[in-house]
Amino acid sequence: MALCIIVLLTFASNMAIASPSPQVNVDGNLLTDVKSPIVKNSTTFVPIRVVEHLGMKVEWNNKTKIVNISDRSNHLQLSVGSKTALKDKQKISLSTPPFISGGTTYVPLRFIGENFGSNVDWDSKNNGVVIISPDVVAEEEELIKSGDLAKARLGVISLPRVQFYVSTDRPEGESFSYIFPENDYSHMYFVWSDSIYYYELKDGYVSLLWEGKIDVSKQNDTTSPLSKLLGGRLQSVWGEQPSITRRLAFFNDYSGSVGMSGEYGIIDTQGNIIVSKKIPDAKQLADIVVNIPEEKQ
């Protein structure tokens, strides 16, 4: 009897600490209709359907067990069980070959990404794989590397926004706010209606660290500078709300509201607005997200 209890407790413990299946996010879109990746010999493999989400053409020959992957300028051929692939008819080696599991063909993700110029990143915190197509972020990365703070922020705003859970919230409204720590573009708050999201810059994308809700019925709750700026109590929906240790630069896009256009400014660490400028005739986001002279360099 004691042995049975120990076995049951061990099984329950293993179940409790078991990690969820890895997920895949392509260009900011969480794929919920494909099988999870498989890690084999320290290599992440994905179903060949995932490659199709990158805009590539995939052809599978069930008889020969050969996968042909192509885009506008490259062609890659892989064979199940073979460590030799053909790229534009040239032989190249891979450490672990494609395989079939449960009727699904799996291919090495990073190998394919490197040969087609895609960025493949492993998010260990969220147990997920991020794939970013090179043509999706080319212009944004140029802005980020420009050395100009306003342009870098515009680039970050336009990057794919990656998360590894399906949010049940569906914000409504046509006004948006972008908030950055002073003299920084690597972290960003995005405010849409009564929802607020906090992102961190990665390689070719921004990763969601926290999601919250703004409860305007509790406007007197100013436990954070953001609460005071946004006019309501912040409640966490997912992740951990970041602490604020320096001033924030905000950029409000009201272009979707009648009679309003834009605004930018700075708040201090108590949430007091110390700089504010209206932009009544903004025609694009670049008219609102500008360099603020009062930001400390």
Disulfide bonds with the S-S distance in Angstrom:
none
